[in-house]
């Protein structure tokens, strides 16, 4: 496994970015692995690395870079700051960030940016859908216990499902106050009515955060199933 680090120069600051890929020439399909609300940390990088072992060029960035270069709520305990950082991000901002990440990857002979996958958890669940809506090369988008998939705003993901090139997969916890059933149901109805391919899957007996091995909410069987779903999704859509 090869890991690299780069500070990407953005219009609004410097975005710390990590890449992971197998020890080979490639090129490997690119997957953008988006951090969740608690912030960039080893747990996110370990998960990105795990995905890369399956033959992908995985990129993950500090999405809070406009405000901070480092942040991890599990170290600071400051949840108010976490929610403040979250609120400072928009779907459009992350789409712009992703375009810069892909432009950087396109310069690397080990990366194939012609067909791109995205995966997002919690806060980043809606970002993956909006990347599918805003970037033609995104052909697979996964939201894992994602929030704000259907809200009363113009940039709500459920309003941007038509016309994407992506297969969309949404994994939901059975008990999730951040993504209640009625919100997920509204998104699912919009997905079924759209011309996009995809599905919503509920994970019984789980709570928000079940996919993370370092969380109290971790459910091993459900988490391993979510990994299986990711591999299947990306294998179908990113392999030549």
N, C-alpha and C positions, 0 to 999 in steps of 0.2 A: 504494500500500500504506500502510495506517495501522497504526502500532505504538503501543501504550500499555503503561504499567507501573503496577502497583498493589501495595501491601503489603496482603495479605489478613490480617486479624486472626483468628487461630485460637485454640483453647483452650490450645494448648501453645506459642504463639509467633506470630511474624509471618512469613508465607510470601510471599517475593518472587515475583511473577507477571507474565508478559508476555502480551499479546494481539496478534494479527496478523489483519488482515482487509483485503479489497479496499477501494479508495476508492470507496465507493458506499453507498447507504442500507441495503441488505440487506432483510430479515434473512437472515443466512447460517447454515447449519447449523454447530453447534459440534463441534470436534474437540479432544480433550484429547491433547496430544503430550507424553508422559512422558519425562523425562530418563533417561539410563543411569547406570551406576555411577560413571564418572569425574567426574560432577557437572555443574552448570549452567555453560554456557559459550557463546561465540558460535556454535560449530558447531551446537549444539542450536537456538538461536534462528534461525539461518539456515535450517535444515531446516524448522522450524515456519513460517517466512515463505514458503518455497517452496511448502509445502502450501496455505497461505492464498491464494496467487495463483490457485488453481483454483476459488475461490469459497467458502472456508470461514472461519469465525471460530475461529482456532486459539489455544489457551491452553497455556502451558507454565510450570511452576513449579519453584522450588528445593525439591525434596522433602526435602532434609536440613535444613530450617529449624529443626527441633527442636534441632539441635546447632550449626549454623553458618548464617550468612547468605550466605557465599560459600565455594565449594570447587571446585577444578579440579585433578584429580590430574596433569594434563599440565603444570601450572605448579609444583605442589609436589613432585611425584615421590614423595609419601608414600603408597604403596599400602596399607600397614598401616592408615593412617587411613581410606582408602577402604573397606576391608573392614569396619572398625569402624562407619562410618556406614551402610553397607549393612545390617549385622546389627541396627542399631537401628531399622530400618524393618520394618513388618509389612504384610501385605495389608490388614488392617482399617484401619490408619492411612491408607493411600493411598486407600481407598474413602471414608473420612471427608473427606480432603483434596479429593477429586474432587467430592463433594457441595457443599462450600463454594465451589469454583471455579464449579460450575454455578449455584449460587444467585447468585453475583456476576454471571455472564453473563446470567442471566434478567432483570436490571435494565437491561440494555443493549438498546435497540431494534434494534441492528444484529445481535443474536444470536438464533438460533432454537434453544432448548434442548429442543424437543419430540422431536427425533431426534438422538442424539449418537453420534459416533465416537470411538474411542480408538486410539492407536498407542504401542507401547512397545518398547524395544530393550534387549537384555541383561537387566539387573536388572529392568527394567520390563515385560518380556514377560509374566510371570505377573500383574502388576498389571492389565494390560488385560483379561485373562480374568476376574479377580475383580471388576472394575468392571462387566463384562457380567452377572455373577452377582448383583451387589448393587445395581445401578441400572437400573430398568426402561427408562429413556429411552435407554440405550446399545443401539444396534441394529447396530453394527459394531465389531469389536475385532480389532486386528492385533498380533501378536507377531513381532518380527524378531530372529533369533538370540537368543530369550529363554531364560532359565535357569529351573530349578526348576519346570518345568511339571507334573512328576509326582514327588512326594516322599511319604515316609511320614509325613504330617502331616494333621490334620483339615482344614486350610485349603488343601490342595494344589489347584491349579486343575483338575486332571483329575477331581477329586471334585465339582466344582461346575458341571458343564456342562449338566445338565438344567434346563429351565425358564427359560433365558435368552431374551431377545428378539433376541439378536445373531447375525449371521453372523460366524463366527470364521475368521481367516486366520492361519496360522503358517508363517513362512519360516525355514528351518533351513540352517545351513552344513554342508557335507559333513564338514569336520573341525572339531570343536568340543569341547574338553575340558570346557567349562562346561555344555554340553548334549549329552552323548553319545547315540549312536543309540538305546540301549536305553531311555533316559528319554523321548526323543521318541516312540519306538514305543509306549510305555505310554500317553502322552498321546493319540496318534493312535487307538489302540484304544478309549480311553474316549470320544473325540469321535465315532467311528463308531457306538458303542453308545448314545450319548445322543440326545436329541431336538433337539439344536442343529444348526444348519446350519454347514458350514464344511469346511475342508480343511487339510492339511499339505503344504507343498512344500519339496523339497530343492533346494539350489543347488549343482550339481557344481563342483568345483574351487575352492571357497571355504573360508575360515576364519572363525572368530568375529570379527565387526566388519567384514565385507565391505561393508556398506552405507554406511560412513562414508568420505567422500572424503578426510578428513585423516588416515586411519589407514594404516599400512603394509599392512594386510590388504585394503585397498580393491580391489574388482574392478568396474571401471566397468560392464561389461555386466550383471552380476548386480545391482549397485546400481540401475541404471536400470530393470531389470525389477521390482525391489521397489517403486519409485515407481509404475510402471504398475499393479502389483497394488493398491497403496493407493488410487490414483485410481479404479480399477474398483470396489473394495469400497465406498468411500464414495459413489461415484456411484449405485450400485445401491440403497443403503440409506438415504442421507440426503436425496436429492433428492425434492422433491414432484412 
